[in-house]
Amino acid sequence: MSVQPRRATRSAPATDTVRLSGVGFGYAATHRALRNVNLTLPSGSFHFLTGPSGAGKSTLLKLLTLQERPDAGTLHLFGEDATMAPRRALPDFRRRTGVVFQDFRLLDHLSVFDNVALPLRLAGGKQIDYAADVEEMLDWVGLGDRTEDRPPSLSGGEKQRLAIARAVVAGPDLILADEPTGSVDAKMGERLLKLFQSLNRLGATVLIASHDEALAERSGATVLRLEGGRLHGGGA
Amino acid sequence: MILRLFSRRASMLPRDAGGERWLAALIAVLCFLACLSAVGAVAADRAAHGWARQLRSEATVQVRPRVGETGAEAAARAAETLAGVPGVAEAEAMDRKTAEALLRPWLGDAVLPDLPIPHLVTVRLDKAGPASAVSLSRALASAGLDATVDDHSLWRGEVERSAALITVLALAAFLLTAGAAGAAVAYATRAGMAAQTGVIETLSLNGASDSAIAGLYQLRYGLVAAVAGGVGAAVAMALVAGLRFLGGAEGVTPALPLMWSDVLILSPCPLLAATVALAAARFTALARLKGRH
């Protein structure tokens, strides 16, 4: 599996990609999903975030994608304070972040090609400029022969690969993945892990939330553990 | 790959989630009504101005004979006097026969011979520089004639006021129609966004700004409105052209004289409908996106 994403030409920023200081978050006053989380992800680092269901992994990813805002502490992304970033600033943060959602969040009315091309279109790209990159990305995740199909016709594993292709096609500085190997077999899981490692080698900061601790150990990445809303491990 | 470079990009929004067919039908009907009200206003204004112009170019003088003078003699003297006033094209004493002919439809033949009929002079005024009622009265008084000048200003004022009222009513009808179309687009945008919450969130998480998302709804409903507006305007154009063809220059009634150019004034309707839809969709989408967070 060879990787040729466009971020190969981008120089890595010098600042920490993610820095959380004393971050807390609760969906209700009585339930604290995250408590005093301190986390630094240096540029070009690779971390796994593990923990049991309900530990707060998805909530932490929601904070990093600015779907939710911390109610305590500060959150810095790409060297900028994003704790209370105004809504108009969100697209800039999000274009630098590729996210693989647990539920994929694919657009069923678009073809496989158009789903992958979505971040490039939204960034103002022209089809004539990105078509080759998208085709290459789809070949890379093994969906090169499904470009015109719609997501509902794909298997769970194919959807997962499609979601990953969309997350990385624009060469983001930060890649967040929520259980990216949850719907694929072990062989594909290893393949996807290698994909993330390749992207990391090219300079992307990668954080993978997974309950698969064995995979995390095999990855050689720094493993963070989240339990009861508290973070433990390297980087914390 | 080569084919893809030339293929049209799919819309980032799913099709028909906001009841677009229903919206298109509604906008087409509203545009049809707006076109009819616009043509009606233009035609009524044209008729009123025609009538006012005609009234402005004429005056009627009633002459009361002096002792020892017949009515016909007084009217002839008045006509002669008025013919020499600057701004008068022609002045003609109305003979009894002509006056009786004017009254016959209302009074019948039986009473006319015994009826005292006023002695009138019909004055046609110069269109370029018509004489005023004051100058006519002054000339008649100088000639020693007891006469009353009616320059039809009362009627003319009524006609002009009616024309202005019709124009205002047509404008109000047009604005109401545009408002209704805007409200329909706003409702459809809200319904579409409510049905596509997941899509909007995915677009946003992939870097779409609120403005870009609003732009998608603008484009969608702007196109729907433009096409529907075109259909509504086309039907209205066909109707106006048909009435002009069947009724000639006066249309179906002298109160609404139609011209072929009236068909052309409806051509901006699709553009106006699209403009209203673009504005309504944008404001609604931005307000909803802002309210979401």
Boltz contact constraints between the chains, C-beta under 6 A:
constraints:
  - contact:
      token1: [A, 87]
      token2: [B, 293]
      max_distance: 6.0
  - contact:
      token1: [A, 91]
      token2: [B, 207]
      max_distance: 6.0
  - contact:
      token1: [A, 91]
      token2: [B, 209]
      max_distance: 6.0
  - contact:
      token1: [A, 94]
      token2: [B, 207]
      max_distance: 6.0
  - contact:
      token1: [A, 95]
      token2: [B, 207]
      max_distance: 6.0
  - contact:
      token1: [A, 105]
      token2: [B, 202]
      max_distance: 6.0
  - contact:
      token1: [A, 109]
      token2: [B, 14]
      max_distance: 6.0
  - contact:
      token1: [A, 110]
      token2: [B, 10]
      max_distance: 6.0
  - contact:
      token1: [A, 114]
      token2: [B, 10]
      max_distance: 6.0
  - contact:
      token1: [A, 118]
      token2: [B, 206]
      max_distance: 6.0
  - contact:
      token1: [A, 119]
      token2: [B, 206]
      max_distance: 6.0
  - contact:
      token1: [A, 119]
      token2: [B, 207]
      max_distance: 6.0
  - contact:
      token1: [A, 122]
      token2: [B, 206]
      max_distance: 6.0
  - contact:
      token1: [A, 122]
      token2: [B, 207]
      max_distance: 6.0
  - contact:
      token1: [A, 122]
      token2: [B, 208]
      max_distance: 6.0
  - contact:
      token1: [A, 127]
      token2: [B, 9]
      max_distance: 6.0
  - contact:
      token1: [A, 128]
      token2: [B, 5]
      max_distance: 6.0
  - contact:
      token1: [A, 131]
      token2: [B, 4]
      max_distance: 6.0
  - contact:
      token1: [A, 131]
      token2: [B, 5]
      max_distance: 6.0
